[in-house]
Amino acid sequence: MKISLLIMSAPGENQSNQSALSFARAALDAGHEIYRLFFYEQGVGTGTNLAVVPQDEYDLRAAWQELIQQHDLDAVVCVASALKRGLLNEEEAERYERPAANLAKGFTISGLGQWVDACIHSDRLVSF
């Protein structure tokens, strides 16, 4: 089964982001395919390379990055949500004349068209 996930909560905001990660791992372990991870609204904070997690807390960004790399997952951060929250890749930093990019490795920035594509090509959509 092809599954796409919509992650709308920031890491550490509530349990939702962690639950999405646990769900993705369980789905992959059960033999399902993750078509796309789409980080939207506050969820785009998962893709920042600037957040520093206290040593006694779980680093969700690093855990997502590990899963993304291990399974070669398509992890998309919504461009509108990202720009509004100061999350930029190299291209957007240059376009808006900002001094640096801060998108973490493994994540890409794109538009809602990628979510529509996921809706079309997935058997199930799960939102967190």
C-alpha positions as CSV (number, residue, x, y, z in Angstrom):
1,M,0.0,0.0,0.0
2,K,1.2,3.5,-0.9
3,I,0.9,6.0,2.0
4,S,1.5,9.7,2.2
5,L,1.8,11.6,5.4
6,L,0.8,15.2,6.2
7,I,2.7,16.5,9.2
8,M,1.3,19.8,10.5
9,S,2.8,20.1,14.0
10,A,6.2,21.3,15.0
11,P,8.7,19.0,16.8
12,G,8.1,19.4,20.5
13,E,4.8,21.2,20.1
14,N,2.8,18.1,21.0
15,Q,3.0,14.3,20.4
16,S,1.8,14.5,16.8
17,N,5.1,14.9,15.0
18,Q,6.6,12.0,17.0
19,S,3.5,9.9,16.3
20,A,3.9,10.6,12.5
21,L,7.5,9.4,12.7
22,S,6.5,6.2,14.6
23,F,3.7,5.6,12.1
24,A,6.0,6.0,9.2
25,R,8.5,3.5,10.7
26,A,5.7,1.0,11.5
27,A,4.3,1.3,8.0
28,L,7.7,0.7,6.4
29,D,8.4,-2.2,8.7
30,A,5.1,-3.7,7.7
31,G,6.1,-3.6,4.0
32,H,4.1,-0.5,3.0
33,E,5.6,2.2,0.8
34,I,5.7,5.9,1.9
35,Y,5.1,7.8,-1.3
36,R,5.7,11.2,0.3
37,L,6.1,13.0,3.6
38,F,4.6,16.5,3.4
39,F,5.5,19.0,6.1
40,Y,2.9,21.8,6.3
41,E,2.1,24.8,8.6
42,Q,4.0,24.4,11.9
43,G,5.3,21.0,10.7
44,V,7.9,22.7,8.4
45,G,9.9,23.4,11.6
46,T,11.0,19.8,11.4
47,G,13.2,20.7,8.4
48,T,15.2,23.5,10.1
49,N,18.9,23.0,10.5
50,L,19.1,25.8,13.1
51,A,17.1,24.3,16.0
52,V,19.3,23.0,18.8
53,V,17.6,20.2,20.9
54,P,18.6,20.0,24.5
55,Q,20.8,17.0,25.3
56,D,18.1,15.3,27.4
57,E,15.4,15.6,24.6
58,Y,14.8,13.5,21.6
59,D,16.0,15.1,18.3
60,L,13.1,14.6,15.9
61,R,14.7,16.3,13.0
62,A,17.7,13.9,13.2
63,A,15.4,10.9,13.5
64,W,13.4,12.1,10.5
65,Q,16.6,12.6,8.5
66,E,17.8,9.1,9.4
67,L,14.5,7.6,8.2
68,I,14.4,9.7,5.1
69,Q,18.0,8.7,4.1
70,Q,17.6,5.1,5.1
71,H,14.5,4.6,3.0
72,D,15.2,7.2,0.3
73,L,11.9,9.0,1.1
74,D,10.5,12.1,-0.6
75,A,10.3,14.7,2.3
76,V,8.7,17.9,1.1
77,V,8.4,21.1,3.1
78,C,5.6,23.4,1.9
79,V,7.2,26.6,0.4
80,A,4.6,29.0,1.6
81,S,4.7,27.7,5.2
82,A,8.5,27.6,5.1
83,L,9.0,31.1,3.9
84,K,6.5,32.5,6.4
85,R,8.5,30.8,9.2
86,G,12.0,31.7,7.9
87,L,12.9,28.3,6.5
88,L,14.9,28.6,3.3
89,N,16.9,26.5,0.9
90,E,19.7,28.0,-1.1
91,E,17.4,29.0,-4.0
92,E,14.9,30.8,-1.8
93,A,17.6,32.5,0.2
94,E,19.1,33.9,-3.0
95,R,15.7,34.9,-4.4
96,Y,14.7,36.8,-1.2
97,E,18.2,38.1,-0.6
98,R,18.7,36.5,2.7
99,P,22.2,35.8,4.1
100,A,21.9,32.0,4.4
101,A,19.8,28.9,3.9
102,N,18.7,26.7,6.8
103,L,16.9,23.7,5.3
104,A,18.2,20.5,6.8
105,K,19.7,17.8,4.5
106,G,17.1,15.3,3.2
107,F,14.3,17.9,3.0
108,T,13.2,19.7,-0.2
109,I,11.0,22.8,-0.5
110,S,8.1,22.7,-2.9
111,G,4.5,23.8,-3.3
112,L,1.1,22.3,-2.5
113,G,1.1,20.7,-5.9
114,Q,3.3,18.0,-4.4
115,W,0.6,17.3,-1.8
116,V,-2.0,17.1,-4.6
117,D,0.3,14.6,-6.4
118,A,0.6,12.6,-3.2
119,C,-3.2,12.5,-2.9
120,I,-3.5,11.2,-6.5
121,H,-0.8,8.6,-6.2
122,S,-1.4,7.2,-2.7
123,D,-3.8,4.6,-1.5
124,R,-4.0,6.2,1.9
125,L,-3.4,9.7,3.3
126,V,-2.7,10.1,7.0
127,S,-2.4,13.5,8.7
128,F,-0.7,14.3,12.0
